[in-house]
């Protein structure tokens, strides 16, 4: 019997979809063609990198180790669950104004840039306070271009500005060690 013969034409243009002339499944016992197996993920396995490289990987690792749900962390960071999912899956990066809350949640500074030079210290100041270039320039009373140049490694000309950056860096409220290796 071919597959098409079960759809044999029925009077008045109707088709018989089931054997023995039944037009519905009532009264017919189901046939098991394949064994039914349920596959469940083992919740005990970790789903994160041992050595996180990106901020999303850091967040995921901390969340899973803390046995918290995305909605709990999203509420703590004042973002939506979708936003947190995008960060963890590397679809988007957090905006800089979210960095202070992220650093606080992680308990360490997750970025791998150096902090020995003035450029690295300036970047850490911006990230810990969640400042974009314009906000940082306003706080230092300099131009936006000057902050960008300094952060990209150009020397700071004025001694008073260098001392101000050093002082702000030493007094960071969220001054955590670099992420543990």
Residue frames relative to the residue before (quaternion, step in Angstrom):
aa qw qx qy qz dx dy dz
X 1.0000 0.0000 0.0000 0.0000 0.00 0.00 0.00
X 0.3174 -0.7644 0.5299 0.1846 3.57 -0.66 1.02
X 0.6726 -0.5014 0.3625 0.4060 3.53 -1.30 0.35
X 0.6862 0.5026 -0.2943 0.4357 3.57 0.98 -0.73
X 0.5901 0.6054 -0.3837 0.3715 3.58 1.12 -0.43
X 0.5929 0.5574 -0.3916 0.4294 3.62 1.12 -0.31
X 0.6784 0.4255 -0.2893 0.5244 3.57 1.26 -0.26
X 0.1351 0.8294 -0.5294 0.1163 3.56 1.06 0.77
X 0.5512 -0.6240 0.4269 0.3528 3.57 -0.95 0.78
X 0.2041 -0.7518 0.6214 0.0842 3.50 -1.07 0.87
X 0.6418 -0.5349 0.3554 0.4191 3.64 -1.05 0.59
X 0.8246 0.2130 -0.2106 0.4799 3.56 -1.19 0.69
X 0.6835 -0.5377 0.2889 0.4004 3.61 1.02 0.73
X 0.5172 0.6236 -0.4330 0.3953 3.62 1.20 0.13
X 0.2869 -0.7474 0.5739 0.1727 3.53 -1.23 0.41
X 0.3546 -0.6931 0.5818 0.2353 3.54 -1.10 0.67
X 0.2064 -0.8206 0.5261 0.0848 3.55 -0.54 1.18
X 0.7536 0.3133 -0.1805 0.5489 3.59 1.21 -0.33
X 0.6308 -0.5551 0.3949 0.3716 3.55 -1.26 0.45
X 0.8193 0.2827 -0.2158 0.4497 3.53 -1.33 0.30
X 0.6847 -0.5403 0.2905 0.3936 3.60 1.04 0.66
X 0.4739 0.6593 -0.4666 0.3506 3.62 1.16 0.04
X 0.2494 -0.7715 0.5648 0.1534 3.56 -1.03 0.73
X 0.7363 0.2523 -0.2257 0.5858 3.58 1.24 0.25
X 0.5985 -0.6002 0.4010 0.3475 3.56 -1.23 0.23
X 0.4595 0.6896 -0.4538 0.3276 3.60 1.23 -0.10
X 0.8095 0.2648 -0.2081 0.4809 3.51 -0.93 0.89
X 0.6679 0.4517 -0.3082 0.5048 3.58 1.22 -0.08
X 0.3792 -0.7171 0.5347 0.2367 3.57 -0.83 0.94
X 0.4863 -0.6743 0.4619 0.3088 3.58 -0.94 0.81
X 0.3327 -0.7124 0.5836 0.2028 3.51 -1.17 0.70
X 0.2707 -0.7448 0.5840 0.1760 3.58 -0.89 0.87
X 0.1714 -0.8144 0.5506 0.0643 3.53 -0.55 1.19
X 0.7938 0.1269 -0.0478 0.5929 3.57 1.03 -0.81
X 0.5075 -0.6243 0.4729 0.3592 3.59 -1.02 0.59
X 0.3593 -0.7267 0.5490 0.2035 3.56 -1.01 0.81
X 0.0421 0.7830 -0.6186 0.0506 3.56 -0.76 1.05
X 0.2610 -0.7444 0.5953 0.1528 3.53 -0.99 0.86
X 0.1570 -0.7745 0.6083 0.0739 3.54 -0.93 0.92
X 0.0507 -0.7928 0.6073 -0.0107 3.54 -0.73 1.11
X 0.4540 -0.6613 0.5177 0.2976 3.53 -1.03 0.77
X 0.4433 -0.6652 0.5332 0.2770 3.51 -1.09 0.74
X 0.3235 -0.7789 0.5064 0.1794 3.57 -0.45 1.20
X 0.5849 0.6076 -0.3652 0.3940 3.57 1.24 -0.28
X 0.6144 0.5456 -0.3672 0.4359 3.59 1.15 -0.34
X 0.4403 -0.6916 0.5024 0.2747 3.53 -1.08 0.68
X 0.1913 -0.7782 0.5920 0.0861 3.53 -1.11 0.72
X 0.6067 0.5099 -0.3823 0.4752 3.54 0.79 1.05
X 0.5870 -0.5826 0.4395 0.3504 3.54 -1.32 0.32
X 0.5016 -0.6390 0.4892 0.3176 3.58 -1.09 0.70
X 0.7753 0.1775 -0.0877 0.5998 3.55 1.06 -0.79
X 0.1684 -0.8290 0.5235 0.1019 3.61 0.21 1.23
X 0.2524 -0.7837 0.5570 0.1092 3.54 -1.01 0.89
X 0.7654 0.3075 -0.1680 0.5398 3.58 1.04 -0.71
X 0.6494 -0.5319 0.3672 0.4006 3.54 -1.22 0.38
X 0.6131 0.5478 -0.3435 0.4539 3.59 1.10 -0.66
X 0.6531 0.5026 -0.3086 0.4750 3.58 1.01 -0.79
X 0.6144 0.5381 -0.3400 0.4663 3.59 1.08 -0.70
X 0.6654 0.5019 -0.3010 0.4633 3.57 0.90 -0.95
X 0.6630 0.5074 -0.3098 0.4549 3.60 0.86 -0.92
X 0.6553 0.5180 -0.3168 0.4493 3.59 0.89 -0.93
X 0.6756 0.4859 -0.2935 0.4704 3.60 0.86 -0.95
X 0.6505 0.5247 -0.3168 0.4485 3.60 0.95 -0.87
X 0.6983 0.4619 -0.2791 0.4702 3.59 0.82 -0.95
X 0.6520 0.5058 -0.3201 0.4654 3.59 0.97 -0.79
X 0.6866 0.4590 -0.2699 0.4950 3.58 1.14 -0.67
X 0.3457 -0.7659 0.4668 0.2755 3.58 1.36 -0.13
X 0.4187 0.6783 -0.4803 0.3659 3.53 0.95 1.00
X 0.4693 -0.6589 0.5131 0.2869 3.54 -1.24 0.50
X 0.6435 -0.5201 0.3877 0.4064 3.55 -1.24 0.40
X 0.6461 0.5289 -0.3441 0.4295 3.60 0.96 -0.77
X 0.6218 0.5377 -0.3429 0.4546 3.61 1.10 -0.63
X 0.6872 0.4651 -0.2769 0.4846 3.55 0.91 -0.92
X 0.6197 0.5458 -0.3422 0.4483 3.58 1.00 -0.79
X 0.6534 0.5033 -0.3114 0.4720 3.58 0.97 -0.82
X 0.6538 0.5189 -0.3020 0.4605 3.56 1.00 -0.85
X 0.7387 0.3955 -0.2163 0.5011 3.59 1.04 -0.77
X 0.4028 -0.7441 0.4414 0.2987 3.59 1.35 0.00
X 0.5458 0.5445 -0.4388 0.4616 3.55 0.88 1.03
X 0.5821 -0.5639 0.4369 0.3901 3.58 -1.26 0.17
X 0.6399 -0.5090 0.4039 0.4103 3.56 -1.28 0.32
X 0.6257 0.5444 -0.3356 0.4467 3.58 1.02 -0.78
X 0.6368 0.5282 -0.3270 0.4567 3.57 0.98 -0.85
X 0.6654 0.4962 -0.3009 0.4696 3.56 0.91 -0.91
X 0.6253 0.5282 -0.3291 0.4708 3.59 1.02 -0.78
X 0.6497 0.5135 -0.3153 0.4635 3.59 0.94 -0.86
X 0.6392 0.5139 -0.3269 0.4695 3.59 0.99 -0.80
X 0.6947 0.4861 -0.2831 0.4482 3.57 0.83 -0.99
X 0.7345 0.4003 -0.2235 0.5003 3.58 1.06 -0.71
X 0.4746 -0.7171 0.4019 0.3147 3.58 1.31 0.25
X 0.3579 0.7203 -0.5177 0.2918 3.58 1.07 0.63
X 0.7774 0.0237 -0.0183 0.6283 3.56 1.15 -0.66
X 0.3797 -0.6754 0.5734 0.2662 3.53 -1.34 0.23
X 0.5472 -0.6008 0.4472 0.3736 3.60 -1.07 0.56
X 0.4712 -0.6220 0.5300 0.3318 3.54 -1.15 0.57
X 0.6541 -0.5766 0.3246 0.3666 3.54 -1.10 0.72
X 0.6297 0.5460 -0.3638 0.4159 3.64 1.03 -0.55
X 0.6181 0.5235 -0.3487 0.4716 3.62 1.26 -0.14
X 0.4881 0.7130 -0.4129 0.2880 3.60 1.20 -0.39
X 0.6489 0.5171 -0.3661 0.4212 3.67 0.79 -0.76
X 0.6649 0.4887 -0.3056 0.4751 3.61 0.94 -0.83
X 0.6417 0.5179 -0.3224 0.4648 3.60 1.02 -0.78
X 0.6521 0.5059 -0.3111 0.4711 3.59 0.92 -0.89
X 0.6491 0.5119 -0.3089 0.4703 3.56 0.99 -0.82
X 0.6519 0.5132 -0.3105 0.4639 3.60 0.95 -0.86
X 0.6984 0.4753 -0.2749 0.4590 3.58 0.89 -0.93
X 0.3415 -0.7497 0.4955 0.2754 3.57 1.04 -0.77
X 0.7550 0.1999 -0.1670 0.6017 3.56 1.29 0.24
X 0.5435 -0.5991 0.4844 0.3332 3.52 -1.34 0.29
X 0.2531 -0.8516 0.4425 0.1219 3.63 -0.24 1.23
X 0.5894 0.6047 -0.3663 0.3908 3.59 1.22 -0.15
X 0.4130 -0.7637 0.4625 0.1799 3.54 -1.02 0.90
X 0.4595 0.6829 -0.4768 0.3084 3.62 1.12 0.10
X 0.5752 -0.5971 0.4306 0.3565 3.54 -1.19 0.51
X 0.1963 -0.7847 0.5771 0.1124 3.56 -1.19 0.54
X 0.4259 0.7025 -0.4624 0.3336 3.58 1.21 0.47
X 0.7107 0.4203 -0.2559 0.5027 3.58 0.99 -0.78
X 0.6540 -0.5008 0.3917 0.4099 3.54 -1.30 0.25
X 0.6098 0.5547 -0.3466 0.4476 3.60 1.08 -0.71
X 0.6772 0.4832 -0.2875 0.4747 3.61 0.94 -0.89
X 0.6445 0.5153 -0.3172 0.4674 3.57 1.04 -0.76
X 0.6384 0.5194 -0.3218 0.4681 3.57 1.02 -0.79
X 0.6422 0.5081 -0.3218 0.4752 3.58 0.99 -0.81
X 0.6589 0.4979 -0.3169 0.4663 3.60 0.94 -0.82
X 0.6016 0.5407 -0.3529 0.4703 3.60 1.04 -0.68
X 0.6712 0.4975 -0.3057 0.4567 3.59 0.84 -0.97
X 0.6922 0.4856 -0.2825 0.4531 3.58 0.87 -0.94
X 0.6835 0.4910 -0.2980 0.4506 3.61 0.90 -0.86
X 0.7237 0.3853 -0.2356 0.5218 3.58 1.09 -0.65
X 0.4121 -0.7270 0.4583 0.3026 3.60 1.23 -0.24
X 0.3948 0.7403 -0.4508 0.3049 3.57 1.08 0.72
X 0.3300 -0.6850 0.6015 0.2450 3.54 -1.06 0.72
X 0.7388 -0.4187 0.2672 0.4555 3.60 -1.24 0.10
X 0.6645 0.5167 -0.3112 0.4412 3.58 0.93 -0.88
X 0.6654 0.4969 -0.3052 0.4661 3.59 0.91 -0.88
X 0.6425 0.5148 -0.3166 0.4711 3.56 1.02 -0.81
X 0.6450 0.5199 -0.3174 0.4615 3.58 0.95 -0.86
X 0.6444 0.5188 -0.3231 0.4595 3.60 0.95 -0.81
X 0.6764 0.4897 -0.2970 0.4632 3.61 0.94 -0.83
X 0.7186 0.4085 -0.2471 0.5057 3.58 1.09 -0.66
X 0.3580 -0.7583 0.4625 0.2879 3.59 1.35 -0.13
X 0.5347 0.5592 -0.4376 0.4582 3.55 0.91 1.03
X 0.6270 -0.5303 0.3948 0.4121 3.58 -1.27 0.00
X 0.6287 -0.5272 0.4197 0.3882 3.54 -1.29 0.43
X 0.6386 0.5367 -0.3240 0.4463 3.57 0.99 -0.83
X 0.6287 0.5344 -0.3400 0.4511 3.59 1.03 -0.75
X 0.6492 0.5055 -0.3212 0.4689 3.62 0.92 -0.85
X 0.6538 0.5065 -0.3172 0.4641 3.60 0.92 -0.86
X 0.6541 0.5097 -0.3179 0.4597 3.60 0.91 -0.89
X 0.6713 0.5008 -0.3016 0.4556 3.58 0.89 -0.93
X 0.6775 0.4921 -0.3017 0.4559 3.56 0.92 -0.86
X 0.7021 0.4321 -0.2686 0.4981 3.58 1.11 -0.56
X 0.7187 -0.5208 0.2228 0.4033 3.57 1.24 0.44
X 0.4823 0.6342 -0.4724 0.3768 3.61 1.16 0.06
X 0.5287 -0.6591 0.4219 0.3288 3.62 -0.99 0.73
X 0.4235 -0.6619 0.5592 0.2642 3.52 -1.21 0.70
X 0.3988 -0.7704 0.4548 0.2016 3.55 -0.60 1.20
X 0.7724 0.3753 -0.2000 0.4717 3.57 0.75 -1.02
X 0.4950 -0.6747 0.4757 0.2709 3.53 -0.90 1.03
X 0.6398 0.5373 -0.3346 0.4359 3.61 0.96 -0.81
X 0.6500 0.5017 -0.3146 0.4762 3.59 1.04 -0.73
X 0.6286 0.5252 -0.3312 0.4683 3.59 1.01 -0.79
X 0.6700 0.4941 -0.2984 0.4668 3.57 0.92 -0.90
X 0.6254 0.5349 -0.3338 0.4598 3.59 1.04 -0.75
X 0.6564 0.4992 -0.3087 0.4739 3.60 0.93 -0.88
X 0.6470 0.5136 -0.3172 0.4659 3.61 0.95 -0.84
X 0.6668 0.5063 -0.3000 0.4572 3.59 0.93 -0.88
X 0.6475 0.5011 -0.3141 0.4807 3.59 0.94 -0.87
X 0.6590 0.5166 -0.3136 0.4478 3.60 0.92 -0.89
X 0.6748 0.4978 -0.2989 0.4555 3.60 0.95 -0.85
X 0.7474 0.3838 -0.2058 0.5017 3.60 1.15 -0.56
X 0.2600 0.7841 -0.5261 0.2021 3.60 1.17 0.46
X 0.4228 -0.7115 0.4954 0.2639 3.61 -0.86 0.92
X 0.7503 0.3397 -0.1884 0.5349 3.58 1.10 -0.67
X 0.2765 0.7887 -0.5093 0.2054 3.58 1.06 0.66
X 0.0510 0.7996 -0.5880 0.1112 3.52 -0.17 1.36
X 0.5781 -0.5563 0.4383 0.4052 3.57 -1.17 0.29
X 0.6345 -0.4865 0.4168 0.4325 3.53 -1.29 0.28
X 0.6503 -0.5345 0.3485 0.4121 3.58 -1.16 0.49
X 0.5187 -0.6549 0.4488 0.3172 3.57 -1.01 0.79
X 0.3848 -0.7437 0.5048 0.2099 3.56 -0.98 0.83
